[in-house]
Amino acid sequence: MNVSSILSSSFAVRAGQRGHWMLLAGLALLLMLVPFGIVPFGEGWVRILALALLYVLLALGLNIVVGFAGLLDLGYVAFYAVGAYMTAWLSSPHLSEHLPAVMALWPNGLHVPIWLIVPLAAAVAALAGIVLGAPTLKLRGDYLAIVTLGFGEIIRVFMNNLEQPLNLTNGPRGISQIDPVRLGPLDFSQPLTLGSFSIPSVVLYYELFLLMGVGAILIGHRLEFSRIGRAWMAIREDEIAARAMGLNTRNLKLLAFAMGASFGGVAGALFGAFQGFVSPESFSLMESVMIVAMVVLGGIGHLPGVVLGALLLAALPEVLRYVAADLRVHTGGRLDAAILRQLLIALAMIGIMLWRPRGLWPSPERARAAPEEMTP
């Protein structure tokens, strides 16, 4: 191969990458404009989209653990809860009302700004990920899934009962009066008025979550093609071979748990500020199962597929809520709408997995069919 052909191929690759990033930028711009077309039909639909973007952030974090490193984590919602309660403790009057030492220093509550809470929640969630990962380094498959499932349930039970002897979580009643997101003079709990044009509060949250989601996609993309990402994939394919090649599988696994958990902590911090209220019932086992389903349904290890799966599974229950309500009316109220909605979600997921067993948008490597065996 001569120099000119090498240069031409290099320029072609760069042009392809440039076109790829331009397409992503155009898609992000289109998504920024989506809520303005939906607001006339009701702010509730924009709220559904905003929550779907939070699930995208959660699915991207779990994809690092499950998709890149191949570690099945069924307790991922615990890191989501850690981030949410960090926001509740640091931006509400709860601690000042129940802890005399905190009241003496901050009688009106801590009210820490969100731009400090988000990195702190990411750091604390990453530490929780290391605490989870350290005792499970030698576990694989079903055994790892059982341990992580137990970890998620332990966190939920703690949040549900930590009201005695010190009231840290207010038990099942949850923590309210959480400050909304405030960035300088911009208060996300109030509509933004620009001349005669008013942007609703829920649209501001949508745009913030979209920005965080785009940032998470960029981080995930850089991780996937980095040396660490390749090492994670080597562990996923064959841990014994990866260790034989000199990879420090122990540290790499802990890094995967910590990095994935930090995404969950950030999503939880934003969720707490968005809702203004957190309680243990928001972090049930069903939430963990749904996040794992988003990764599997979209395509394990493939960022576009994970985003697609998260958006579909986050929006599908809300769409089916109306279908279930209509079916309940037609059956004279004999069918419970909530149970029927879960049944419809399960049927939809089974149908999709039968139709696309590798996910809706699998990675090119996983989408290829296995080579047929040669017959002598």
PEHUVEN-V623123 format. One record per backbone hydrogen bond with DSSP energy under -0.5 kcal/mol. CO is the residue of the C=O (numbers start at 1). NH is the residue of the N-H. If there is no record, write none. Layout:
co->CO nh->NH
co->CO nh->NH
This chain:
co->2 nh->6
co->3 nh->7
co->4 nh->8
co->5 nh->9
co->6 nh->10
co->7 nh->11
co->8 nh->12
co->9 nh->13
co->10 nh->14
co->11 nh->15
co->12 nh->16
co->13 nh->17
co->14 nh->18
co->15 nh->19
co->16 nh->20
co->17 nh->21
co->18 nh->22
co->19 nh->23
co->20 nh->24
co->21 nh->25
co->22 nh->26
co->23 nh->27
co->24 nh->28
co->25 nh->29
co->26 nh->30
co->27 nh->31
co->28 nh->32
co->29 nh->33
co->30 nh->34
co->31 nh->35
co->33 nh->36
co->33 nh->37
co->34 nh->37
co->34 nh->38
co->35 nh->39
co->38 nh->41
co->39 nh->42
co->42 nh->45
co->42 nh->46
co->43 nh->47
co->44 nh->48
co->45 nh->49
co->46 nh->50
co->47 nh->51
co->48 nh->52
co->49 nh->53
co->50 nh->54
co->51 nh->55
co->52 nh->56
co->53 nh->57
co->54 nh->58
co->55 nh->59
co->56 nh->60
co->57 nh->61
co->58 nh->62
co->59 nh->63
co->60 nh->64
co->61 nh->64
co->61 nh->65
co->62 nh->66
co->63 nh->67
co->63 nh->68
co->64 nh->69
co->65 nh->71
co->70 nh->72
co->71 nh->73
co->72 nh->74
co->75 nh->78
co->76 nh->79
co->76 nh->80
co->77 nh->81
co->78 nh->82
co->79 nh->83
co->80 nh->84
co->81 nh->85
co->82 nh->86
co->83 nh->87
co->84 nh->88
co->85 nh->89
co->86 nh->90
co->87 nh->91
co->90 nh->112
co->91 nh->179
co->92 nh->110
co->93 nh->97
co->94 nh->98
co->95 nh->99
co->98 nh->100
co->99 nh->103
co->100 nh->104
co->101 nh->105
co->102 nh->106
co->106 nh->109
co->113 nh->116
co->113 nh->117
co->114 nh->118
co->116 nh->120
co->117 nh->121
co->118 nh->122
co->119 nh->123
co->120 nh->124
co->121 nh->125
co->122 nh->126
co->123 nh->127
co->124 nh->128
co->125 nh->129
co->126 nh->130
co->127 nh->131
co->128 nh->132
co->129 nh->133
co->130 nh->134
co->131 nh->135
co->133 nh->136
co->134 nh->137
co->136 nh->139
co->140 nh->143
co->140 nh->144
co->141 nh->145
co->142 nh->146
co->143 nh->147
co->144 nh->148
co->145 nh->149
co->146 nh->150
co->147 nh->151
co->148 nh->152
co->149 nh->153
co->150 nh->154
co->151 nh->155
co->152 nh->156
co->153 nh->157
co->154 nh->158
co->155 nh->159
co->156 nh->160
co->157 nh->161
co->158 nh->161
co->158 nh->162
co->160 nh->172
co->161 nh->163
co->161 nh->164
co->162 nh->168
co->162 nh->169
co->162 nh->170
co->166 nh->168
co->170 nh->173
co->171 nh->174
co->175 nh->278
co->181 nh->188
co->182 nh->184
co->183 nh->186
co->185 nh->187
co->186 nh->183
co->186 nh->188
co->187 nh->190
co->191 nh->193
co->192 nh->194
co->192 nh->199
co->193 nh->195
co->194 nh->197
co->197 nh->194
co->198 nh->200
co->199 nh->192
co->200 nh->204
co->201 nh->205
co->202 nh->206
co->203 nh->207
co->204 nh->208
co->205 nh->209
co->206 nh->210
co->207 nh->211
co->208 nh->212
co->209 nh->213
co->210 nh->214
co->211 nh->215
co->212 nh->216
co->213 nh->217
co->214 nh->218
co->215 nh->219
co->216 nh->220
co->217 nh->221
co->218 nh->222
co->219 nh->223
co->220 nh->224
co->221 nh->225
co->223 nh->226
co->223 nh->229
co->226 nh->230
co->227 nh->231
co->228 nh->232
co->229 nh->233
co->230 nh->234
co->231 nh->235
co->232 nh->236
co->233 nh->237
co->234 nh->238
co->238 nh->242
co->239 nh->243
co->240 nh->244
co->241 nh->245
co->242 nh->247
co->243 nh->246
co->247 nh->249
co->248 nh->252
co->249 nh->253
co->250 nh->254
co->251 nh->255
co->252 nh->256
co->253 nh->257
co->254 nh->258
co->255 nh->259
co->256 nh->260
co->257 nh->261
co->258 nh->262
co->259 nh->263
co->260 nh->264
co->261 nh->265
co->262 nh->266
co->263 nh->267
co->264 nh->268
co->265 nh->269
co->266 nh->270
co->267 nh->271
co->268 nh->272
co->269 nh->273
co->270 nh->274
co->271 nh->275
co->272 nh->276
co->276 nh->178
co->278 nh->175
co->279 nh->282
co->280 nh->283
co->281 nh->284
co->284 nh->287
co->284 nh->288
co->285 nh->289
co->286 nh->290
co->287 nh->291
co->288 nh->292
co->289 nh->293
co->290 nh->294
co->291 nh->295
co->292 nh->296
co->293 nh->297
co->294 nh->298
co->295 nh->299
co->297 nh->360
co->298 nh->361
co->299 nh->302
co->301 nh->303
co->302 nh->306
co->303 nh->307
co->304 nh->308
co->305 nh->309
co->306 nh->310
co->307 nh->311
co->308 nh->312
co->309 nh->313
co->310 nh->314
co->311 nh->315
co->312 nh->316
co->313 nh->317
co->315 nh->319
co->316 nh->320
co->317 nh->321
co->318 nh->322
co->319 nh->322
co->319 nh->323
co->320 nh->324
co->321 nh->325
co->322 nh->326
co->323 nh->327
co->324 nh->328
co->325 nh->329
co->326 nh->330
co->327 nh->331
co->328 nh->333
co->329 nh->332
co->331 nh->334
co->336 nh->340
co->337 nh->341
co->338 nh->342
co->339 nh->343
co->340 nh->344
co->341 nh->345
co->342 nh->346
co->343 nh->347
co->344 nh->348
co->345 nh->349
co->346 nh->350
co->347 nh->351
co->348 nh->352
co->349 nh->353
co->350 nh->354
co->351 nh->355
co->352 nh->356
co->356 nh->359
co->359 nh->362
co->363 nh->367
co->364 nh->368
